[in-house]
Amino acid sequence: MRPGETGCGPGASSVGMGQRAQAACGCLTAALGAGAGLAVWAIDVRSRLRRFEQAPDLSVLYLELPLALLAGTAAELVLWAVTGRLAGRR
Protein backbone atom coordinates (compact mmCIF):
# COMPACT_ATOMS: atom_id res chain seq x y z
CA MET A 1 0.00 0.00 0.00
CA ARG A 2 1.06 3.54 -0.60
CA PRO A 3 1.11 6.17 2.12
CA GLY A 4 -2.34 7.65 2.63
CA GLU A 5 -4.18 4.51 1.55
CA THR A 6 -5.99 2.33 3.99
CA GLY A 7 -7.31 -1.19 3.76
CA CYS A 8 -10.78 -2.48 3.12
CA GLY A 9 -12.22 -1.28 6.42
CA PRO A 10 -15.24 0.93 6.87
CA GLY A 11 -13.04 3.92 7.66
CA ALA A 12 -11.08 3.49 4.45
CA SER A 13 -10.20 6.84 3.00
CA SER A 14 -11.24 7.62 -0.51
CA VAL A 15 -7.62 8.51 -1.32
CA GLY A 16 -6.70 5.73 -3.72
CA MET A 17 -9.88 3.74 -3.11
CA GLY A 18 -12.83 4.27 -5.41
CA GLN A 19 -16.50 3.86 -4.76
CA ARG A 20 -16.52 0.48 -6.46
CA ALA A 21 -13.91 -0.88 -4.07
CA GLN A 22 -15.82 0.48 -1.07
CA ALA A 23 -19.03 -1.07 -2.39
CA ALA A 24 -17.24 -4.38 -2.90
CA CYS A 25 -15.96 -4.26 0.67
CA GLY A 26 -19.49 -3.59 1.91
CA CYS A 27 -20.86 -6.53 -0.05
CA LEU A 28 -18.08 -8.74 1.25
CA THR A 29 -18.91 -7.64 4.79
CA ALA A 30 -22.58 -8.53 4.28
CA ALA A 31 -21.64 -11.94 2.87
CA LEU A 32 -19.35 -12.63 5.83
CA GLY A 33 -22.18 -11.68 8.17
CA ALA A 34 -24.55 -14.08 6.43
CA GLY A 35 -21.90 -16.79 6.69
CA ALA A 36 -21.52 -16.11 10.40
CA GLY A 37 -25.28 -16.33 10.85
CA LEU A 38 -25.33 -19.63 8.98
CA ALA A 39 -22.50 -20.96 11.12
CA VAL A 40 -24.34 -20.04 14.32
CA TRP A 41 -27.56 -21.61 13.01
CA ALA A 42 -25.78 -24.82 12.02
CA ILE A 43 -24.66 -25.51 15.59
CA ASP A 44 -26.69 -28.49 16.84
CA VAL A 45 -29.29 -28.20 14.05
CA ARG A 46 -29.99 -31.95 13.94
CA SER A 47 -31.22 -32.04 17.52
CA ARG A 48 -33.51 -29.06 16.85
CA LEU A 49 -34.83 -30.57 13.62
CA ARG A 50 -35.50 -34.09 14.91
CA ARG A 51 -37.31 -34.31 18.19
CA PHE A 52 -37.61 -37.61 20.06
CA GLU A 53 -40.73 -39.51 18.91
CA GLN A 54 -42.16 -36.48 17.14
CA ALA A 55 -42.50 -35.31 13.57
CA PRO A 56 -39.62 -33.17 12.28
CA ASP A 57 -39.83 -29.53 13.35
CA LEU A 58 -39.67 -27.75 9.99
CA SER A 59 -39.82 -24.31 11.58
CA VAL A 60 -36.08 -24.76 12.06
CA LEU A 61 -35.74 -24.50 8.27
CA TYR A 62 -38.37 -21.96 7.27
CA LEU A 63 -38.18 -19.69 10.33
CA GLU A 64 -34.85 -20.01 12.10
CA LEU A 65 -32.58 -20.25 9.04
CA PRO A 66 -33.73 -17.01 7.34
CA LEU A 67 -33.72 -15.19 10.67
CA ALA A 68 -30.17 -16.34 11.39
CA LEU A 69 -29.00 -15.19 7.95
CA LEU A 70 -30.72 -11.81 8.31
CA ALA A 71 -29.47 -11.30 11.84
CA GLY A 72 -25.89 -12.12 10.86
CA THR A 73 -26.04 -9.76 7.91
CA ALA A 74 -27.64 -6.97 9.94
CA ALA A 75 -25.16 -7.33 12.79
CA GLU A 76 -22.20 -7.20 10.41
CA LEU A 77 -23.55 -4.13 8.59
CA VAL A 78 -24.25 -2.33 11.88
CA LEU A 79 -20.69 -3.10 12.96
CA TRP A 80 -19.48 -1.77 9.59
CA ALA A 81 -21.45 1.47 10.05
CA VAL A 82 -20.34 2.01 13.65
CA THR A 83 -16.68 1.45 12.92
CA GLY A 84 -16.95 3.70 9.85
CA ARG A 85 -18.50 6.42 11.96
CA LEU A 86 -15.85 6.08 14.66
CA ALA A 87 -13.02 6.02 12.12
CA GLY A 88 -14.44 9.12 10.43
CA ARG A 89 -14.21 11.13 13.66
CA ARG A 90 -10.44 10.84 13.91
Phi, psi and omega in degrees: 000149176272159176300138180095346178263145176242175183284210186266019183282170182294334179268018183298130180287155180278001175287109179084357180232117183279176180295327179295319179293321177295320177295321178296320177296321177295318178294321177296321177297317178296320179294321177295323177295319177295321177296321177295319177297320177295320179295319178293320180295324186288346179293118175060035182290329181296320180290331177283328182283318182251110178265151182296123177055034177225164175291156179301141179270096185283351177296339176298324182275313187268351178243307185288321182297308178297324179294322178294319179294316179293319180294320177296317179294315180296318180296319180292320180289326175295317177299319178300314182293319181294314180293327175294321179293317180292321179290331179287340181278348182292000000 
